[in-house]
Structures are given as C-alpha cells and as structure tokens.
Amino acid sequence: MAGPTRIAFLASETASAEGALDRLTARYGQCAPEQAEVIVALGGDGFMLQTLHATQGFDLPVYGMNCGTIGFLMNEYHEDGLADRLAAAEEEIINPLRLKATRPDGTVVEALAINEVSLLRAGPQAAKLRISVDGKVRLEELVCDGALVATPAGSTAYNYSAHGQILPIGSDVLALTAVAPFRPRRWRGALLPKRATVTIEVLEPAKRPVMTEGDSRGAGVVSKVEIRSEATIRHRILFDPGHGLEERLCREQFL
C-alpha cells in the first residue's frame, strides 16, 4: 500500500527537532497543512499536544516522531522508509475535554484540553473544593493541593504522577484525581462515564485561591470550572503497528 506523498512537517523549537525538519523536508518534500494528507510532528509530547490543538480544523491524521524526552504520544525517530511507515500506521481517535471556567469577577473562559484539566491551589493554603457530577454533589468538601480530570490519552501524564488510574484508550471513562488530598484522607479519586459533566467549585476562594489549566495552558484564578468530553471534536493520532496507545497504556502499568 502506497503511503501519503503530501506531508506537512512541523517541528518544535529545539536543535534536534529543527535539524530533523531540515533533513526530512530535503528528502520527502514539504507541504502546507491545508494541502497535506498527513502531518508529521517532530518533538516531544508537549509539541504533539500543541500540534493537535493548532491543526484541529484540518481533520488530518498526525504522526509524531520523538525528538524530545518522553515521547509517550510519539513514534521512534527514523528517517528511512517514512512513506511505508505512514501507510502501515494505526489510527487512534481521541476526544478532548472542554472546560468552562468562571472567574471570581464573573467572566467566563472556555478552552479545550487533550490530556487533562487541572485545578491547583494558587496560594500557601490548601484548596477546598466541592465536586458535583451531572449536577449532583458527590463530594461536599475536598481539601487538597488540587484536582484534575484526565482523558484516557492523558491518564499517564499528570494524572499518573498524582497516583490516578491509567485508562485504556478505548474506554468511555474519565479519571477524576485529587492532588495531595488531605481530607477525605487517602481519597483515591473516581472513574466517571465519558458523558459525565464534572463541576468543581472553589470554596473560600478569597482565602484559598485556585487556578485552572488545560494541558498546562492557564485560564487564571477561578471560582468554578465545568468539565466535559467534547465528542464533536476528534483528534486522529497515528502509531506504528504494535506501538499504539493501547499497548503503551498496558505496558506502563507493568514497569
């Protein structure tokens, strides 16, 4: 099977990624994203997220090659046989989260997050949060450094570092995880249906300010955040056979 010939190469601003960009475009050519069949992202996981956000409107598959450090969302970097690798690649579909954040002055900010939406204390004292799911209060008061809602694709990132559960990529589940919970003690978080809407309210916001982020992009100090999966947006990620997210998520749990 012939691979795509119209490739848009995008690279992070690192010496290794920019060097790879020069070599690959000299060998395979370069195409603007709006005219391409596939996008090849050169960098690490952060750049892959940046690329997915930036090219969301093109509905193109994105194939990452690791020129960064971790590269959980990336394939190994090889310059040979790229067309064949692209032709054989397996596609994973992921949906982002949509966050609707209300600031203390009443202004509302909306954003998308592919990995997770996190709320983190913005002062010296622990945050106090009230958590509701589909309009029903499930946790009246969570005292913690923060909380996050993660997608399956993001479950091995900040969520995993906060001792949240790793989710299979095909599961219709979101992970709700506390960051350094103090009360309830040893609260393990929750697994929620993908269709659920999670509302996190900040208690005592003047005394215990909380900020929110989506994929590490800040939305400022907030008083309330609503989080839900955005099913109308699909991100298409390509992986070499046997090295897709499903395999990586499974392997990560046995390290």
ABEGO torsion letter per residue (X at the ends): XBBBABBBBBBBBBAAAAAAAAAAAAAAEBBBAAABABBBBBEBAAAAAAAAAAAAAAGBBBBBBBABAAGAABBBBBABGAAAAAAABBBBBBBBBBBBBBBAAGBBBBBBBAABBBBBBABABBBBBBBBBGGBBABABBBBAEBBBBBAAAAABAAAAAGBBBBBAABBBBBBBBBGBAOBBGBAEBBBBAABBBBBBBBGAAABBBBBBBGGBBAEBBABBBBBBBAABBBBBBBBBGABAAAAAAAAAAX
